Amino acid sequence: MKTLKQLIAGKTRPLASVAPEQTVLRALEIMAEYDVGALLVLDGKELCGVFSERDYARKVILQGKASKHTKVSEIMTGKVICVSPDTSMEKCMAIMTEKHIRHLPIVDENKQVLGIVSIGDVVKEVISQQQFIINQLETYITT
C-alpha cells in the first residue's frame, strides 16, 4: 500500500492554503478555485489551523456572521491533528473516524507542511489495495 508520502507526491496540483488574516470570503473563493473542502491556514510556512466547509457552516452561517468581514483566524479550527508522511492509510482512517474529521495535514519532523490528505483520498487508496489483493487471490486460485 502507498505511504502518505507517495500519495501526496502523486498529487499534481499545488497545495491549497489561506492566510489567517484573509477573509472567509477569500477562503471560500480559494476552495472553489481548487475544488476542495478544506484549506490549510498558513502563517508564512507555519501551520496554524484548518478552514473547512464545516467551520463555515457552523461558525459563519449559523452565527450570522458576514463572510466579507470575518477573518479566517476567527473561525478556523486551531487545534489541528496532523500525521507524519510515514503514517499508514489504516491509521489515517482510524484517526479520521475517531476524531470525526475529513482532512489531515501531513507534516514532517521539522513541522514543515508537506500536504493534506482527505478521507476520499484514504478510502480510494484502501479500495485500490483491496482490489489488488482480490485480483492476486483470484489469479492464485485459477492457476
N, C-alpha and C positions, 0 to 999 in steps of 0.2 A: 504494500500500500504506500502511496505517496506520503511524504512528510509535508508538513506545512510549508517548509522552505521550498520544496519542489512545486507545491500548489501555487504559491504566490509568484514564483519565478515564471510560471506559465501564464500569468495574467498579463495581458498586453496593454491595458490602459493605465494611465498614471493614477496614483493614489489620490482619492477624493478627500479633501480636508477643508476646514474653515478655521479662521482665527477667532478667538474668544470675544474680541471686541466687535466683530461683524454682526450685522442684524440677522434676526431669524429669517427675514425675507430673503436676504442674500444666501443664507444656508439652504433654504428651500430651492432657490434657483440653481445652486450648485448640485444639489441632489437630483433635480430634474435633468440637468445637463449630463450628469454621469449615469443617470438611471439607477440610483442606489437608494437604499432605505436608511442609511446612516452615514455620518461623516465623522472622521477623526477631528477633534478640536486640538489644533497645534498652536502653541505659543512659541514661534520660531520653529525649532525642531523638537521641542518638548511636548509630549502628550499630556494634556491637562483635562481631557474629557472626551465624551462621545455625544453627538447630537443625533437623535433618531426621530423617525416618524412618531414613535410613541411619546417622546419628550414633547414634540409639537402638539400632539393631540391632547395630552394631559395637562401640560403646563402653559400652553398658549390659548388654544381654542376653549377648553373647559374653564379657564380662569379669566376669559375675556380680555386677554392682552392683545396688543397690536403687533403684528409681525414686523412692521416698518420701524417700530421704536424699541423693540425688545432686543437686547443683546444676547448672543448665543450663550455667553458665560452665565447669564441669569437662569437659564433653564436646562443647560446641558447636564448630563449625568457625569458628575465629577469623580465619583469613586469607580474607577474603571478596572474591570477584571481583564487581565492580559494573559497571554500564553507565550511560550518560547517557540522558536522555529522547530524544535525537536518534539513538540507535543503531538501525540497520536491523534488521529481523527476520532477514535473512540473516546479519548479523554476530552476532546473539544465538545463532542456531542453530549457527554455526561455533564460537563460544566454548563453548557447552554441550557440543558434540560433542568438541571438543579437550580440554576440562578434565574431561569425564565428570561434569558437574553437571546438575541438573534445575531449578534455580531461580537467578535473577539479580536481585538488588536493583537498583532504579533510583534513582540519586542525582543531584542537581543539582550545579552548580559550587560551591555552598556546603556540599556534603556533606550536604544535607538529604535524608532518605529520602522518595521520592515514591511508592514502591510496590515490588512484586516481580512478576516475570514467570516463569511456569513453561514447561517445554518443551511442555506441552499447549497453552498459550496461543499460543506461537510457531507450532507446527505447524498449529493451527486457522487462524491468520491467513494463513499461507503457502498452505494449501489453498484458502482462500476467494479469495485473489488469483489463484491459478492457474485456479480455476473461472471467475472473472470474465473472464480473458483468453481462455479456451476459448470462452465464450459470445460474446464480441466477435468472435472469429475465425469462429465458425460463422455469425454474423449477416452478417459481411462476405462470406463465401463464398456464401451463399444469396441475397444481394441483387444 
